[in-house]
């Protein structure tokens, strides 16, 4: 389903990150990194070869926008995965980037990542 995709996970809740990682690997993806802060994620973008990312919107009280903006600059697809953020703000700022509301199921996550990467 997600064969050969290198996915960066940006999530500050350890259990959610672990669950996403195992689910993506079970679907054939390679997890290129797990980041829990904006700073770690921005650094990973410069150091890792990724095909797409899944981003929690609120990372320890900071919005993930610098990471999303950098992904846009790099022409890399991403999806938002959030439990408590105003989705209208996200669609106003990022247009057609998929917004998944936690808890999103495996089918929704896989479908969003596949659509984002045009697979």
Helices and strands as residue ranges (DSSP letters): E 6-10, H 14-26, E 30-35, H 38-47, E 52-55, E 58-59, E 62-63, H 65-73, E 77-82, H 87-94, E 99-101, H 106-116
